[in-house]
Amino acid sequence: MTSDRPSKKNLWRPYTQMRLAPPPLEAVATHGSRIVLADGRELVDGIASWWTAVHGYNHPHIAQGVAGQLARMPHVMFGGLTHAPAERLAARLAALLPGDLDHVFFSDSGSVAVEVALKMAAQMWLNRGMSGRTKVLAFRGGYHGDTMGAMSVCDPEEGMHRRFGAYLPSQVFCDLPRSPAKTEALDSALAAHRETLAAVIVEPLVQGAGGMVMHPPEVLATIARLARRHGLPLIADEIFTGFGRTGSLFACQQAGIVPDILCLSKALTGGTMALAATIARTEVFDSFWSEDPAAALMHGPTFMANPLACAAANASLDLFETEPRLDQARAIARRFADGLAELKGLPGVADVRTLGAIGVVQFAHAPDLAALKAAFLDWGVWVRPFGDIVYLTPALTIPMGDLDRLIAAVVAVVPGQAAALS
Ligand SMILES: *Cc1c(COP(=O)(O)O)cnc(C)c1O
């Protein structure tokens, strides 16, 4: 980097008060679980680039799949045309997903996949001749993306939602049904809003960006049962949890449920390219299958089913078939459970929890995030605490040495920061 703030002039950073934040680090290369910086430092990545790089960086099989596709046909419009990479990917996703989740709509980001799911649910009712069913029941603590519709189903108290309240459609919010009382409250809310609700949306097993808050499979099963009882489609946002992160290929499988609509993105291309999918069960799809042109699903992103991204996703699925990703996720879970346990009960530490390849330490109060981030950099690890948590979501392929370094860094850095809070 040549100046102190190289990206001040032209680049606008995500979720960053650029005037206060230290300048971003310049990454020049990646390999395995490592990020190489311009100044020569090499960081062990504890985040897998926002949970995308499940096979580690620069996996040769994905590179090869993309290179071949790049030479043949990098992109072609999807209106009126189709292509083998998309056909193959849709068929493979349908085969991997539970039940008759067989109808795959591609888009280019998680937020858009959620927008498509919301639109699918709303239009499903319109196509069945029922207007007025436009609201969605969502859960407190949830996160579903940054576009307007997706924001409207994020936690209602969280800063961004409240700030943009005036722009957003109003939705119905409930607590996750973790107790008999809360189950009853959810049941009543579903009954009370029955005529205006189009769907229920949930992040199965883990509310990710809302603070890595986990719930047991029975809670998810309860949500599915109540949605069904009230005749509402359930949207499972597996954008974070999909592709092994929770120890099963999809989180829904642990509860034995089949949601009506399911969203995938983050790890879909193994961390290489933007791609998302909204997948519907046959009953949902059939509401759009009609003699009426206006009953068609009204969505179509320009780069829908981009062949390069589909090639990357197909290569990523090959790796799930040929390499022991789920075993690796479970091995990481054991290491987290052992390695992070000693932080439990320390002054200023509220909770330590793990699920699959997710390890979380929660502070009793919001910590000094800038100090934490700097301490992790001193340890040579890329860990990005937010809110009141430090979390690890490494590549499922992370070498045990690198994993131990991440855990050692957390175990070394957290106690001092936590003690300062208590
Ligand atoms: C990241 C995320 C999204 C949004 O995906 P983008 O690709 O950032 O738009 C939506 N839902 C969940 C659960 C996510 O983790």
The ligand as a MOL file (V3000), in Angstrom:
LIG
                    3D

  0  0  0     0  0            999 V3000
M  V30 BEGIN CTAB
M  V30 COUNTS 15 15 0 0 0
M  V30 BEGIN ATOM
M  V30 1 C -25.3320 -13.6340 4.0520 0
M  V30 2 C -26.7500 -13.9900 4.2410 0
M  V30 3 C -27.7520 -13.4400 3.4230 0
M  V30 4 C -27.4710 -12.4080 2.3530 0
M  V30 5 O -26.6300 -12.8810 1.3500 0
M  V30 6 P -25.8400 -11.8410 0.4240 0
M  V30 7 O -25.1720 -12.6960 -0.5930 0
M  V30 8 O -24.8830 -11.1020 1.3040 0
M  V30 9 O -26.8580 -10.9340 -0.1750 0
M  V30 10 C -29.0510 -13.8490 3.6510 0
M  V30 11 N -29.3600 -14.7460 4.6090 0
M  V30 12 C -28.4200 -15.2940 5.4000 0
M  V30 13 C -28.8100 -16.2980 6.4200 0
M  V30 14 C -27.0860 -14.9290 5.2500 0
M  V30 15 O -26.1550 -15.4500 6.0600 0
M  V30 END ATOM
M  V30 BEGIN BOND
M  V30 1 1 1 2
M  V30 2 1 2 3
M  V30 3 2 2 14
M  V30 4 1 3 4
M  V30 5 2 3 10
M  V30 6 1 4 5
M  V30 7 1 5 6
M  V30 8 2 6 7
M  V30 9 1 6 8
M  V30 10 1 6 9
M  V30 11 1 10 11
M  V30 12 2 11 12
M  V30 13 1 12 13
M  V30 14 1 12 14
M  V30 15 1 14 15
M  V30 END BOND
M  V30 END CTAB
M  END
